[in-house]
């Protein structure tokens, strides 16, 4: 089995009213339960908004921390799943369910083989 990261992309304009957001949370919870029941679940979680990010750069002698994300971009990762799947086709099928559940585009990337 290969592990894949399913990354949920947000563009900053996708904030829903509270009642609609609650529906999304409930749908994602059902999707998560299905992944767990199917044995595909490894880990997953939602991330705080992008303004909660801090970047740490220790590539030189001095460690520099700065508020905000590393890259300035309109899109950012709002959450993710780590799943196990037999192959890419299975991972893509799972990602389709993830995208439908969270109402966002989902990027699929395999982890490097050990």
N, CA, C and O of each residue as an XYZ file, in Angstrom:
456
protein
N       0.839     -1.181      0.000
C       0.000      0.000      0.000
C       0.890      1.254      0.000
O       1.900      1.311      0.703
N       0.515      2.210     -0.765
C       1.228      3.484     -0.840
C       0.465      4.519     -0.039
O      -0.765      4.505     -0.017
N       1.179      5.410      0.614
C       0.539      6.507      1.310
C       0.502      7.725      0.399
O       1.451      8.011     -0.331
N      -0.611      8.428      0.462
C      -0.830      9.640     -0.333
C      -1.290     10.757      0.587
O      -1.986     10.522      1.574
N      -0.890     11.973      0.248
C      -1.455     13.128      0.923
C      -2.528     13.720      0.016
O      -2.292     13.959     -1.168
N      -3.684     13.948      0.573
C      -4.762     14.640     -0.121
C      -4.836     16.031      0.501
O      -5.278     16.173      1.641
N      -4.418     17.040     -0.221
C      -4.360     18.408      0.291
C      -5.560     19.199     -0.212
O      -5.843     19.227     -1.409
N      -6.257     19.839      0.712
C      -7.440     20.639      0.386
C      -6.997     22.063      0.103
O      -6.406     22.721      0.959
N      -7.281     22.529     -1.086
C      -6.887     23.882     -1.480
C      -8.026     24.872     -1.271
O      -9.178     24.610     -1.617
N      -7.668     26.020     -0.693
C      -8.609     27.124     -0.507
C      -8.064     28.334     -1.251
O      -6.855     28.483     -1.431
N      -8.974     29.186     -1.675
C      -8.517     30.390     -2.374
C      -8.824     31.672     -1.606
O      -8.669     32.771     -2.139
N      -9.260     31.533     -0.357
C      -9.526     32.709      0.466
C     -10.902     33.302      0.270
O     -11.312     34.166      1.045
N     -11.626     32.864     -0.745
C     -12.969     33.390     -0.992
C     -14.032     32.340     -0.680
O     -15.208     32.532     -0.990
N     -13.623     31.247     -0.075
C     -14.512     30.109      0.099
C     -15.056     29.971      1.517
O     -15.275     28.857      1.993
N     -15.274     31.094      2.189
C     -15.837     31.040      3.526
C     -17.355     30.956      3.424
O     -17.997     31.761      2.749
N     -17.907     29.965      4.109
C     -19.340     29.723      4.060
C     -20.014     30.335      5.286
O     -19.367     30.548      6.311
N     -21.310     30.618      5.180
C     -22.063     31.033      6.370
C     -22.013     29.909      7.408
O     -21.859     28.744      7.039
N     -22.140     30.232      8.695
C     -22.000     29.218      9.758
C     -22.869     27.977      9.567
O     -22.392     26.868      9.808
N     -24.106     28.119      9.149
C     -24.977     26.946      8.993
C     -24.496     26.051      7.849
O     -24.562     24.826      7.950
N     -24.019     26.651      6.778
C     -23.497     25.878      5.653
C     -22.155     25.238      6.018
O     -21.865     24.115      5.603
N     -21.343     25.952      6.790
C     -20.059     25.400      7.216
C     -20.282     24.190      8.114
O     -19.535     23.215      8.035
N     -21.300     24.242      8.965
C     -21.610     23.106      9.827
C     -21.972     21.887      8.987
O     -21.589     20.766      9.322
N     -22.705     22.097      7.900
C     -23.050     21.005      6.991
C     -21.792     20.405      6.376
O     -21.685     19.184      6.265
N     -20.837     21.244      5.973
C     -19.569     20.754      5.418
C     -18.828     19.928      6.468
O     -18.326     18.846      6.166
N     -18.757     20.437      7.704
C     -18.080     19.688      8.779
C     -18.711     18.312      8.967
O     -18.003     17.317      9.117
N     -20.023     18.256      8.959
C     -20.715     16.979      9.155
C     -20.447     16.029      7.997
O     -20.259     14.831      8.208
N     -20.428     16.547      6.789
C     -20.149     15.716      5.614
C     -18.716     15.182      5.664
O     -18.476     14.012      5.367
N     -17.773     16.035      6.038
C     -16.376     15.608      6.152
C     -16.234     14.570      7.267
O     -15.486     13.605      7.115
N     -16.934     14.754      8.370
C     -16.886     13.763      9.452
C     -17.364     12.395      8.969
O     -16.760     11.376      9.303
N     -18.436     12.365      8.189
C     -18.929     11.094      7.630
C     -17.898     10.491      6.677
O     -17.675      9.281      6.692
N     -17.269     11.326      5.850
C     -16.229     10.862      4.935
C     -15.057     10.280      5.727
O     -14.540      9.218      5.380
N     -14.638     10.973      6.790
C     -13.539     10.478      7.626
C     -13.884      9.120      8.231
O     -13.047      8.218      8.246
N     -15.081      8.973      8.716
C     -15.510      7.698      9.303
C     -15.455      6.595      8.253
O     -15.038      5.477      8.555
N     -15.871      6.894      7.026
C     -15.828      5.901      5.951
C     -14.385      5.487      5.650
O     -14.104      4.304      5.459
N     -13.468      6.466      5.608
C     -12.048      6.150      5.397
C     -11.535      5.229      6.495
O     -10.805      4.276      6.223
N     -11.915      5.512      7.721
C     -11.481      4.684      8.849
C     -12.062      3.277      8.732
O     -11.354      2.292      8.942
N     -13.348      3.181      8.396
C     -13.999      1.880      8.251
C     -13.378      1.065      7.117
O     -13.283     -0.159      7.205
N     -12.954      1.757      6.041
C     -12.352      1.083      4.878
C     -10.881      0.719      5.092
O     -10.305     -0.023      4.297
N     -10.276      1.233      6.154
C      -8.862      0.963      6.416
C      -7.914      1.858      5.633
O      -6.714      1.588      5.580
N      -8.436      2.922      5.022
C      -7.596      3.836      4.234
C      -7.033      4.976      5.067
O      -6.039      5.591      4.680
N      -7.647      5.263      6.195
C      -7.284      6.395      7.043
C      -5.918      6.194      7.687
O      -5.657      5.146      8.279
N      -5.047      7.190      7.574
C      -3.809      7.229      8.338
C      -3.886      8.407      9.304
O      -3.676      8.252     10.507
N      -4.190      9.592      8.759
C      -4.253     10.800      9.564
C      -4.925     11.876      8.737
O      -4.885     11.824      7.508
N      -5.536     12.842      9.381
C      -6.110     13.967      8.667
C      -6.420     15.086      9.631
O      -6.502     14.880     10.842
N      -6.591     16.273      9.083
C      -6.955     17.395      9.936
C      -7.114     18.675      9.153
O      -6.569     18.841      8.061
N      -7.876     19.571      9.741
C      -8.036     20.910      9.186
C      -7.013     21.833      9.819
O      -6.604     21.634     10.963
N      -6.611     22.827      9.081
C      -5.619     23.791      9.564
C      -6.306     25.119      9.890
O      -7.338     25.459      9.310
N      -5.721     25.851     10.815
C      -6.214     27.192     11.116
C      -6.042     28.067      9.871
O      -5.334     27.698      8.934
N      -6.696     29.227      9.876
C      -6.588     30.133      8.739
C      -5.139     30.523      8.513
O      -4.317     30.444      9.426
N      -4.832     30.937      7.312
C      -3.474     31.222      6.874
C      -2.794     32.303      7.719
O      -1.568     32.313      7.830
N      -3.567     33.209      8.312
C      -2.946     34.259      9.116
C      -2.397     33.734     10.449
O      -1.751     34.481     11.183
N      -2.647     32.462     10.767
C      -2.081     31.846     11.973
C      -0.729     31.202     11.698
O      -0.101     30.682     12.621
N      -0.271     31.225     10.458
C       0.996     30.572     10.087
C       2.202     31.379     10.566
O       2.153     32.606     10.651
N       3.277     30.670     10.873
C       4.577     31.269     11.169
C       5.612     30.508     10.356
O       5.581     29.279     10.304
N       6.514     31.220      9.730
C       7.575     30.600      8.939
C       8.886     30.656      9.720
O       9.248     31.695     10.273
N       9.591     29.529      9.759
C      10.881     29.430     10.437
C      11.940     29.133      9.372
O      11.806     28.177      8.608
N      12.985     29.952      9.327
C      14.068     29.772      8.366
C      15.378     29.615      9.134
O      15.907     30.580      9.684
N      15.894     28.381      9.164
C      17.157     28.096      9.845
C      18.215     27.655      8.844
O      19.072     26.831      9.162
N      18.155     28.199      7.643
C      19.093     27.804      6.595
C      20.429     28.535      6.691
O      21.366     28.225      5.955
N      20.515     29.505      7.600
C      21.791     30.182      7.827
C      22.127     30.070      9.311
O      21.475     29.320     10.037
N      23.127     30.799      9.760
C      23.536     30.737     11.166
C      22.470     31.299     12.105
O      22.399     30.911     13.271
N      21.659     32.191     11.607
C      20.624     32.829     12.415
C      19.266     32.221     12.070
O      18.930     32.047     10.899
N      18.490     31.900     13.112
C      17.123     31.408     12.898
C      16.201     32.613     12.806
O      16.154     33.447     13.710
N      15.472     32.691     11.702
C      14.556     33.809     11.483
C      13.133     33.274     11.478
O      12.822     32.325     10.759
N      12.269     33.888     12.283
C      10.853     33.541     12.257
C      10.083     34.761     11.774
O      10.413     35.899     12.109
N       9.064     34.502     10.990
C       8.239     35.598     10.496
C       6.774     35.163     10.490
O       6.453     34.000     10.247
N       5.905     36.121     10.762
C       4.478     35.846     10.733
C       4.041     35.601      9.302
O       4.519     36.242      8.365
N       3.131     34.669      9.157
C       2.550     34.425      7.854
C       3.158     33.233      7.147
O       4.119     32.629      7.623
N       2.589     32.909      6.017
C       3.032     31.739      5.252
C       4.368     31.984      4.569
O       4.796     33.127      4.413
N       5.023     30.903      4.164
C       6.306     30.978      3.463
C       6.150     31.674      2.126
O       6.936     32.556      1.781
N       5.116     31.271      1.361
C       4.918     31.824      0.020
C       3.707     32.746      0.011
O       2.689     32.466      0.644
N       3.836     33.842     -0.712
C       2.694     34.729     -0.895
C       1.912     34.210     -2.086
O       2.397     34.201     -3.217
N       0.700     33.781     -1.807
C      -0.129     33.188     -2.842
C      -1.594     33.399     -2.499
O      -1.939     33.622     -1.338
N      -2.437     33.330     -3.486
C      -3.871     33.464     -3.235
C      -4.455     32.169     -2.705
O      -5.457     32.185     -1.990
N      -3.839     31.044     -3.049
C      -4.339     29.754     -2.595
C      -3.446     29.201     -1.493
O      -2.249     29.483     -1.440
N      -4.045     28.418     -0.623
C      -3.298     27.818      0.462
C      -3.951     26.493      0.843
O      -5.087     26.214      0.460
N      -3.217     25.680      1.602
C      -3.747     24.402      2.055
C      -4.534     24.645      3.336
O      -4.012     25.189      4.308
N      -5.791     24.234      3.320
C      -6.663     24.440      4.472
C      -6.806     23.201      5.332
O      -7.262     23.282      6.473
N      -6.424     22.067      4.799
C      -6.514     20.811      5.529
C      -5.954     19.695      4.679
O      -5.577     19.907      3.526
N      -5.899     18.500      5.252
C      -5.311     17.401      4.497
C      -5.712     16.059      5.102
O      -6.161     15.981      6.246
N      -5.542     15.037      4.328
C      -5.640     13.655      4.772
C      -4.362     12.952      4.351
O      -3.783     13.280      3.316
N      -3.923     12.000      5.137
C      -2.919     11.039      4.720
C      -3.652      9.711      4.679
O      -4.216      9.264      5.678
N      -3.637      9.086      3.505
C      -4.371      7.837      3.311
C      -3.427      6.756      2.810
O      -2.314      7.041      2.369
N      -3.882      5.521      2.885
C      -3.205      4.405      2.238
C      -4.124      3.896      1.146
O      -5.323      3.721      1.361
N      -3.555      3.658     -0.028
C      -4.323      3.161     -1.156
C      -3.464      2.200     -1.961
O      -2.239      2.315     -1.994
N      -4.124      1.255     -2.606
C      -3.416      0.232     -3.384
C      -2.643      0.845     -4.548
O      -1.570      0.359     -4.906
N      -3.186      1.911     -5.139
C      -2.532      2.551     -6.276
C      -3.124      3.941     -6.488
O      -4.039      4.350     -5.772
N      -2.602      4.657     -7.467
C      -3.045      6.019     -7.733
C      -4.517      6.071     -8.106
O      -5.215      6.999     -7.696
N      -5.010      5.107     -8.871
C      -6.420      5.121     -9.258
C      -7.335      5.082     -8.036
O      -8.342      5.788     -7.981
N      -6.981      4.259     -7.069
C      -7.772      4.186     -5.838
C      -7.662      5.503     -5.074
O      -8.661      6.003     -4.557
N      -6.458      6.069     -4.999
C      -6.263      7.347     -4.311
C      -7.080      8.454     -4.964
O      -7.646      9.302     -4.273
N      -7.143      8.450     -6.289
C      -7.925      9.472     -6.999
C      -9.417      9.316     -6.733
O     -10.139     10.307     -6.626
N      -9.871      8.094     -6.627
C     -11.281      7.852     -6.305
C     -11.592      8.365     -4.901
O     -12.627      8.992     -4.677
N     -10.690      8.095     -3.958
C     -10.873      8.593     -2.602
C     -10.844     10.117     -2.595
O     -11.638     10.748     -1.898
N      -9.936     10.711     -3.363
C      -9.837     12.171     -3.442
C     -11.112     12.795     -4.003
O     -11.499     13.890     -3.596
N     -11.758     12.111     -4.925
C     -13.030     12.624     -5.455
C     -14.062     12.709     -4.337
O     -14.813     13.680     -4.247
N     -14.092     11.688     -3.488
C     -14.995     11.727     -2.345
C     -14.627     12.827     -1.368
O     -15.505     13.477     -0.801
N     -13.335     13.041     -1.169
C     -12.861     14.103     -0.283
C     -13.269     15.470     -0.820
O     -13.749     16.319     -0.068
N     -13.080     15.680     -2.113
C     -13.430     16.948     -2.730
C     -14.925     17.223     -2.616
O     -15.341     18.347     -2.334
N     -15.711     16.204     -2.835
C     -17.168     16.356     -2.722
C     -17.554     16.685     -1.287
O     -18.410     17.537     -1.051
N     -16.912     15.999     -0.311
C     -17.251     16.204      1.095
C     -16.898     17.610      1.577
O     -17.686     18.241      2.282
N     -15.711     18.103      1.198
C     -15.266     19.402      1.714
C     -15.569     20.560      0.772
O     -15.335     21.719      1.113
N     -16.086     20.251     -0.405
C     -16.467     21.272     -1.401
C     -15.292     22.121     -1.868
O     -15.439     23.313     -2.137
N     -14.118     21.485     -1.961
C     -12.915     22.176     -2.418
C     -12.131     21.251     -3.334
O     -12.341     20.038     -3.337
N     -11.234     21.829     -4.102
C     -10.307     21.019     -4.906
C      -9.349     20.294     -3.970
O      -8.965     20.827     -2.929
N      -8.963     19.071     -4.344
C      -8.061     18.263     -3.536
C      -6.900     17.794     -4.404
O      -7.104     17.183     -5.453
N      -5.690     18.081     -3.962
C      -4.477     17.653     -4.657
C      -4.044     16.303     -4.093
O      -4.076     16.098     -2.880
N      -3.641     15.385     -4.963
C      -3.200     14.049     -4.568
C      -1.706     13.932     -4.849
O      -1.258     14.148     -5.975
N      -0.927     13.581     -3.796
C       0.523     13.400     -3.970
C       0.977     12.181     -3.198
O       0.689     12.054     -2.008
N       1.690     11.277     -3.868
C       2.224     10.127     -3.138
C       3.427     10.537     -2.300
O       4.168     11.458     -2.644
N       3.598      9.824     -1.188
C       4.801      9.999     -0.394
C       5.938      9.273     -1.098
O       5.704      8.304     -1.820
N       7.159      9.731     -0.896
C       8.323      9.055     -1.466
C       8.462      7.688     -0.826
O       8.196      7.512      0.363
N       8.879      6.728     -1.627
C       9.103      5.389     -1.106
C      10.296      5.418     -0.152
O      11.263      6.151     -0.358
N      10.204      4.623      0.866
C      11.276      4.603      1.887
C      12.538      3.983      1.340
O      13.536      3.883      2.053
